[in-house]
Amino acid sequence: MEVWIKPLDGMKFPKVMGFLLKDALYGAKQAGRCWREHLSGRLKELSFMKSAFDNSVYFNLKNNAVMWIPLDDPKIIAQTREELNELKQGLNNNFFIKWKDGVESLIGIEIKHREEGFTLIQKRLIGRIIAESWDGKRFSNKLLIILIQ
């Protein structure tokens, strides 16, 4: 199978229909590992340190920031908007990133933003707890009864 891509916006090449990706970049067994090493190297240049406990978490002590990269949808938080913008600029210089402000969901947890803070909603877990605790007449889980009241 061949994989072709079109040139990215802003790239200056003679008129071409597209580029053929080589196995060394796409489809190779080690492609994921190579990408992680490349990403880690670039993040290290931007003062990020990899977590000793989770390979998908990076810390930037200079900007008081945390970046979580589970697969292809990274999340980054910083204490101030200024620190976040500084990190965005550094990352934009190394990667092509489409930024989206705010988070509506994270690993199955719905996030509702409110003026006084935010609310976390986990419908699937709540549904499972109710299904396991409700016999149609009463709850068997005392903690659930306390939370509902």
N, C-alpha and C positions, 0 to 999 in steps of 0.2 A: 504494500500500500504506500502510495506517495502522498505527502502532505505539502500543499502549496499555500503560501500566504501572500497577501498584497503588501507593498511597502507601507510603513507607518506614515501618518501625516507628518510633514516636516522633513522627511528624509529626502535627500537630493540624489536621485539616480536617473540615468537615462530612461526613457519610456520603456518600461518592462511590464509584462502582464502579472508577474509575481515571482516569488522565490521558492525554490524547492528546499525544504528542510532536510538536513542530513541526519542520519541516525545518531551521530554524536550529540546532537542537540535535542532530537525528538524521537521517542520510541525506544531508546536504549534502556537496558535494564537498570543502569545506574543514573538515568536522567534526573530522577527525584533527588538522589544524594548529591549529584553535581550542582543542581539548582540550590539546594540547602547550603552547600559550602560557599557558593557564590554569594548568596544572600547574607550569610553570616559574616563573610569578609567585608561586604559593603556596610553592613550595620555596625561592625566593629570600627570601621573608619569614621562612623558618625557617633562614636562613643557609646554604642549599645553593648551590653554584656549579656551573654546567654545565661539563662537560669540554670543552676546546677540540678534542678529537680524536673524541669520540663523543657524539652528542646524547642517547643513552639513559643516560649515566652522569653522576651528580651527586656532588659532594664537599661534606662539611660539616666544615670544619677546626676549628670550635668543639667539636664532639663526636667528632672523629676517626672520621668515618663515611663510608661510600661507599654510594650507592644506585644500583642498576642497574634500569632500567625498559625491558625489551625490547619488550613489547607490553602485556599486561594482567596480568602476573605479576611485580610488582616484588620485588627482593631488596635487603635492607639489612643491612650489617654495621657493627659498631662495636667499639671495643677492649674496652669493659666493658659489663656488663649494665645498669649505671646510665645510661650514655650512650645505650644502645639504648632503654631505657624512657623517657628524656627525649624522644628523637626520636619514639617511638611516640605519646606524649601530644600533641606538637605536630602530628603528622600526623592524629591522631584528631580534633583540633579543627577541621581543615580538610576532611577527607575521611571517608567511611564505609569503613572498612577491616576486613576479617576477617584477623587475624594468625594465622600458623602458625609455631611455633618449629621450627627445624631445616630442613635442606634435604636431600631424598633424591636429587634429580637436578637437573642444570643443563646446559642445551644438549646433551643426549645423554650427559652424563657422570654415571654413577651414583656417589653418595657414601655410603660406609659409615662410620659413626661408630664409633670404637673408643676404649678407655680412654686409649691412648697417643697418639691423634690421629685421623686418618681416612685412608681409602683411596679413591682415585679409580679407577673402572673404566669403560672405554670399549669395551664389547663389540662394537659395530658396526665401529669402527676396527680393533680387534684381529682380528676376523673377516676384514676386508678385507685386512689385511696378511698374515695367514696364507694366505688364498686366493691372493694374488698371489705368495707366496714358497714355497709348498709344491707340489711336483709329485707327491705321493703317496709319495715315497721319501725326499726330502731337502729341506732349506730352501736357497733361493738367497740369502737375506738374512742376512749374517753378524751384523748388529746384533741381529736377532731371535733367533739362536742364543745369543748372549751373554745376552740378557734372559731367555730361557727357562731357561738353566742357573742 
